[in-house]
Amino acid sequence: MKQGFRDALRVLEDAGELRRIKKAVDPRHFSALAAQAKEATFFEAIEGYPSWRAAGALVSTRKRLALAMGCSEADIARRFEDGIRRPVDARLVSDGPCQEVVWQGDAVDLTAIPLPLMHVKDGGPYISATMVVSKDPEYGRNVGSYRLMYRTPRDTGIDLVSSSDMRRYYQRALDAGRPLEIAVAVGVHPYEMLAASYKAPIDVDEYAIAGGLHGAPVDLVRCRTVDLEVPADAELVLEGELLPIGWTADEGPFGEFSHITGDVKWNPIFRVKCITHRRDPIFYMLQMPWENDWLAAPVIEAAGLQALRIASVEPVAIRAPVGGCCYWTLIASIRKRPGEGKNALLALLSVAEVKLAIVTDDDINIYDPDELDWAMTFRIQADHDVLIIPGARGKHIDPSVRAWSLGKGGLPTTAKLGIDATIPEGVPREQYERLRYFAKDAVRLEDYL
Ligand SMILES: Cc1cc2nc3c(=O)[nH]c(=O)nc-3n(C[C@H](O)[C@H](O)[C@H](O)COP(=O)(O)O)c2cc1C
């Protein structure tokens, strides 16, 4: 059976990875408190919001993401690949807990939800854990994750600047002079969040991807005021439309997944027409930047695995380290044949987001930074094993691409760097034989204690 947000909390708690906070907390303090906890946080009481509880930092570490995905930390990419290979269509059901309470018309009031103020320079309180649904007459249903900034009791900003399917849907609605209806589900299982953040082809329904990850259909209910469907087990749903005003309203700044505060952007406005939620709702505060980063990891790692296989290279392990925001860097170990260190680099750097790729042989544990340093020290000759590709597509939020100098609408470029830390061709493997201690198997420390 499909799991929900509350199942994810239970799995974390059973593994000792959830900290319950009983004392009432101001929503402006959620983020700072979650950042100090070693575990995910569950706020059992919220000042001024007696019927709400909140949870955050569910997948702030690779360990917690792996727990949510029911696999080992090394297997998150393969687990994700299995899910997207076997999509399961969503199922429409007649009702669900996400509509136990309905606020419509004058009752709509975003200030009645405990919205967190997360970072020092944020343009306002943000809803960071969104699963946003929209439809296009030609392409069908789309699901993505898009942050929302509180503006008024009925309006939020939305960051729709980067190219995405929903940006395209909005542009098409705008061209036709009409608003774009959207529905926003908050408090869904991490599988739904992964499906939303996955860049599926435009005609693929990401609910089926979420179903593939669950191995069971996602139950959907029809929204009350828009022609859209949302997960029946969501904690909270906002229904409404993106006003046909184009990219004209200021949105941001916001603490980005790059761990840096992003600029103010020009974006559309989301007008909320209806709010539905569970009778005892739990607000999901997705903790920036960590949860955003870790939700990217399986997607980027799976893209790296696929690129390696297309290049006929056999991957052994792959890792998108959090230092590269699980987005800009890929490290892979491969079962190498001559020349494949370089082929692997070309493959990994072909993943659009990846700016730095490192490849090692399969004897290196790429999860151990000391092993990686060792390979980088003794298997690299910089004049042979470093690949620099200038002028590739970059991302605005990387300060080193100097996007501010490009003017409005300018697209930044970046250099990509590949490091081949595999044993160089022509150097015998025996040269790398590790130290072995004399009589290691003959003596046992316990016998001498
Ligand atoms: C937590 C989270 C928040 C995100 N916020 C945004 C955002 O505000 N704007 C954006 O363009 N992309 C954002 N993304 C990335 C998009 O969700 C991602 O590109 C997705 O594939 C877009 O879906 P679509 O192309 O099907 O519309 C976010 C991803 C995650 C995991």
The ligand as an SDF file (V2000), in Angstrom:
LIG
                    3D

 31 33  0  0  0  0  0  0  0  0999 V2000
   11.8930   21.4470   -2.5470 C   0  0  0  0  0  0  0  0  0  0  0  0
   12.0050   21.9110   -3.9690 C   0  0  0  0  0  0  0  0  0  0  0  0
   11.6780   23.2220   -4.2810 C   0  0  0  0  0  0  0  0  0  0  0  0
   11.7850   23.6670   -5.5980 C   0  0  0  0  0  0  0  0  0  0  0  0
   11.4510   24.9530   -5.8840 N   0  0  0  0  0  0  0  0  0  0  0  0
   11.4980   25.3940   -7.1520 C   0  0  0  0  0  0  0  0  0  0  0  0
   11.0860   26.7140   -7.4670 C   0  0  0  0  0  0  0  0  0  0  0  0
   10.6860   27.4820   -6.6020 O   0  0  0  0  0  0  0  0  0  0  0  0
   11.1640   27.1020   -8.7670 N   0  0  0  0  0  0  0  0  0  0  0  0
   11.6020   26.2730   -9.7550 C   0  0  0  0  0  0  0  0  0  0  0  0
   11.6230   26.6810  -10.9290 O   0  0  0  0  0  0  0  0  0  0  0  0
   11.9760   25.0010   -9.4930 N   0  0  0  0  0  0  0  0  0  0  0  0
   11.9310   24.5450   -8.2190 C   0  0  0  0  0  0  0  0  0  0  0  0
   12.3010   23.2570   -7.9270 N   0  0  0  0  0  0  0  0  0  0  0  0
   12.6910   22.3590   -9.0350 C   0  0  0  0  0  0  0  0  0  0  0  0
   11.4650   21.9030   -9.8000 C   0  0  0  0  0  0  0  0  0  0  0  0
   10.5130   21.3310   -8.9360 O   0  0  0  0  0  0  0  0  0  0  0  0
   11.8770   20.8510  -10.8490 C   0  0  0  0  0  0  0  0  0  0  0  0
   12.6490   21.4960  -11.8410 O   0  0  0  0  0  0  0  0  0  0  0  0
   10.6970   20.1270  -11.4800 C   0  0  0  0  0  0  0  0  0  0  0  0
   11.1930   19.1730  -12.3660 O   0  0  0  0  0  0  0  0  0  0  0  0
    9.7480   21.0450  -12.1910 C   0  0  0  0  0  0  0  0  0  0  0  0
    8.6570   20.2770  -12.6460 O   0  0  0  0  0  0  0  0  0  0  0  0
    7.9370   20.5100  -14.0500 P   0  0  0  0  0  0  0  0  0  0  0  0
    9.0140   20.8170  -15.0780 O   0  0  0  0  0  0  0  0  0  0  0  0
    7.2580   19.2040  -14.3050 O   0  0  0  0  0  0  0  0  0  0  0  0
    6.9810   21.6400  -13.8780 O   0  0  0  0  0  0  0  0  0  0  0  0
   12.2170   22.7850   -6.6090 C   0  0  0  0  0  0  0  0  0  0  0  0
   12.5410   21.4620   -6.2840 C   0  0  0  0  0  0  0  0  0  0  0  0
   12.4460   21.0320   -4.9780 C   0  0  0  0  0  0  0  0  0  0  0  0
   12.7900   19.6190   -4.6310 C   0  0  0  0  0  0  0  0  0  0  0  0
  1  2  1  0
  2  3  1  0
  2 30  2  0
  3  4  2  0
  4  5  1  0
  4 28  1  0
  5  6  2  0
  6  7  1  0
  6 13  1  0
  7  8  2  0
  7  9  1  0
  9 10  1  0
 10 11  2  0
 10 12  1  0
 12 13  2  0
 13 14  1  0
 14 15  1  0
 14 28  1  0
 15 16  1  0
 16 17  1  0
 16 18  1  0
 18 19  1  0
 18 20  1  0
 20 21  1  0
 20 22  1  0
 22 23  1  0
 23 24  1  0
 24 25  2  0
 24 26  1  0
 24 27  1  0
 28 29  2  0
 29 30  1  0
 30 31  1  0
M  END
$$$$
